């Protein structure tokens, strides 16, 4: 009898201890789960901003900056062109009789002097590239322009070629002109990879693109061809600086577009 009572008491104590242990285990598990949940919420809060920034926010900001830079460049170009025209007109009136105006190439004013020819050392590089009986087209002067800070800033990495300053738009074929207005599968503007002869006569691959941007009035569009890709490398290797005057020439070897960048010596910048 006493033995049965002892075993019953032991069983009751064991059940009580087991119940307390089980209760404590559940409390520890709940505390651990609460801690994990709290940490997950903290990580979730830190990784997810209060508001979402649109994907195109940066693109709009860059486009606005490029638009401002382009308008400043066009304004400065117009001022330079106007001042040069006034000087030529004044010099012509004072020193020489009036002459009949002659027709000139596309983009060139009849009052402007003829462009400097492509230097002979560049023609020699072209002849070497065309070895093996390849067909070479006539060189075309695309633009002659003074470089701006925006053309040389590493953050921009682009040479701007405004449509209004292009001397001969036929340097591109109709197919190439259309291609640069289209987009690829990722909705990015298509570009054409082109070999360029640098002022140092080295060869480099650059990307030729077209940019169309709305002006501040919202009505007109500012259009430019742009050289980017390895442009910063070209500018750095050839020590290009703001106010340097450069020419961009085009030519074709077996119908494939090539470019040549000529840096005009400072003593010839009249």
Buried (B, 14 or more C-beta within 10 A) or exposed (E): EEEEEEEEEEEEEEEEEEEEEEEEEEEEEEEEEEEEEEEEEEEEEEEEEEEEEEEEEEEEEEBEEBBEBBBEBBEEBEEEEEEBEEEBEEEEEEEEEEEEEEEBEEBBEEEBEEBEEBBEEBBEBBEEBBEEEEEBBEBBBBBBBBBBEBBBBEEBBBBBBBBEBBBBEEBBEEEEBEBBEEEEEEEEBBBBEBBBBBBEEEEBEBBBBBBEBEEEEEEEEBBBBBBBBBBBBBBEBBEBEEEBBBBBBBBBBEEEBBBBBBBBEEEEEE
